[in-house]
Amino acid sequence: MKATIRTQGRQFTVKVGDIIFVNRYQDTEDGAMVEIPEVLAIGEGASMRFGTPLIPGASVQVRILENKRDKKIIVFKKKRRKGYKKKQGHRQEISVIKIEAINS
């Protein structure tokens, strides 16, 4: 069974066992279980159900495998012929999550 969920400002279509990278869940530890109540669609094929915008009572259980930092992103700004160059970078905080169960 597949489900389309909304979490951390993004949408994902997932099934049980999938591992995805999302923005970090605040105040969580590795191995914690989190419930995502924002389910937009659930099912497969002819048995697909769509919410308006959410399906009432549906949720997805996920396990946080790891909280870490992503690769460094370089932000480089330049104005040609003006002598202006600025180099910055940052590392995004992410959570690696595994889909444990889809409750409809």
Secondary structure as UniProt FT lines:
FT   STRAND          2..7
FT   TURN            8..9
FT   STRAND          10..15
FT   TURN            16..17
FT   STRAND          19..23
FT   TURN            26..27
FT   TURN            30..31
FT   STRAND          33..36
FT   STRAND          39..42
FT   HELIX           45..47
FT   STRAND          49..50
FT   TURN            56..57
FT   STRAND          59..79
FT   TURN            80..83
FT   STRAND          84..103
//
